[in-house]
Amino acid sequence: MTAWQVAVRRAEALLAAGHVRQAGALLRSAVAARVPEAVLLAARCAVRDGDRTAARALAAQAEDLFRAAGRSSLVAAAQAVALCAGAPDVPTAVVAACDRRRGTTRSRAVGWLARARLAPTRRAAVAACRAGLALDDPDTRGELVNIALDHALNSADARAVWRWGEGAAGRPPEVAPGVARVRAELRLARVRRDRERIARLERELRGLARPATPAVPLNDVVDALGDRALLVFVSHRERLVGVSVVDRRVRLHDFGEARTAARHVRALSLAAAPHAVADLDRLLRPAGDRPVVVVPSPELTRVPWAALPSGRGRAVSVAPSASCWHRADTRPLALARRLWVAGPSLRHAHREVEALHRAHGGRVRSTVEETLREMPEVDVAHIAAHGVLDDESSSYLRLADGPLHGYHLEGLARAPSVVVLSACEPGLARVLLRRGARVVVESVRPVPDDRVVDLMVDLHANLAHPAQALADAQARHGDLGFLCVGSG
């Protein structure tokens, strides 16, 4: 086996495990050497990473290389990846190849994608999209949602845009016992290209997987909002669109180019980029002056809403999806039993924890083991520690005996009702919401030592209304980039 073949197989295993960027990095030398399998796999990595332009270019290059080598059986595979990346043409060879290889989830999902692209009516296209998405194939998911959104936007159907945007942000299936073993065997089977074993293991995996929590119907979300407004942002075909729900009325909004919003988020500084502040502030206008629930698109996940003029002093709850917000909103807000955890790497951590413990009682801890043991037993957990942002499972907080990772939190029997992460950009809110938290407070900015203690004291003094308490504290002590994630 050549060095290139070893790299391709290792990268394929990484991609199957969800480590998309690591897989792409491993393939760079082989792609530069124009190894066809490496180019094709790099195209799949680009699809999974959301870089559709690069994916189409790599897929076209792989198709040319396979044709030149006389390997016609793999030409359709390259065309299928191009299809997943949004290529406009649908060669009949793709459909035919998918019919021949219908035993694997990926090939069947590509077949439904081709049918969705070829469908003569909106109804037929949406039916094909639903069938393809039911297979839960990560390579085709994005383009299937895009096709459904194309039809919803062309019809100016705000409710359909909300539903498909919600599906794109939906919660993945929960992990059941035995899944890790089957996933490991499936990665090995894919590396060996053992199609029969792949199909068998995929069937076993579907049997083990607990079904994803279904999206909450829009009418149920509307009923739960009360006097709050909902703003759902969806990034589609390089445009940023929004769906607002105010006074039970559902409206569709076009906010221009998504990359412009992304650029403004990166530039956001009240002193240096007032134009960015003004442009992002208009995103809140459809909500009027009500308390608001925001479901951000990927470009907007790091917006510190309290930094915007319309967000100052305003109760803003941020959620990964409207369904996630609704589930959190149905959970009781419990505040009786409290846990305070101080990490070793922040100057303010011990002073902060001591002040909060004096005011509210509770338990003080410092290690990963103690924190994981105590969190299921308390209502409020406050962790002041250095945070490191990575992917969801690998992000961590640095405690006295080492890192507290996202995958540690996934193992909690239950999360506290309220979790406050007094840390720089920890990125752990979604994990905690999945484990049952109602509210997670975390920052999308570096946290300054000199102001955070007073802000946290004020926050906990009024924690019965978390979103408003956070808004008032940041209005008083300055925007520190903290968000109230969940239902505040």
Protein Blocks (a to p, Z undefined) as FASTA:
>chain_A
ZZklmmmmmmmmmmmnopamlmmmmmmmmmmnopaklmmmmmmmmmmnopaklmmmmmmm
mmmmmmmnopaklmmmmmmmmmmnopabdcfklmmmmmmmmmbmklmmmmmmmmmmmpmb
fklmmmmmmmmmmnopaklmmmmmmmmmmmmmmnopaklmmmmmmmmmmccddddehklm
mmmmmmmmmmnopaklmmmmmmmmmmmpccddddddfklmmmmnmmaccdddddeehiac
ddddeehiacdddebjfklmmmmmmmgcfklmmmlmmmmmmmmmmnomadcdddddfklm
mccfklpmklgopacdddfbfklmmmmmmpccdfkbccddddfkbfklmmmmmmmmmmng
paddfbfklmmmmmmmpmbdcdddddddddfklgccddfkbccdfklmmmpmbdcfbdcd
ddehklpmmmmmmnopabdcddfbdcdfklmmmmmmmmmmmmmlmmlmmmmmmmmnopeh
iacehjZZ
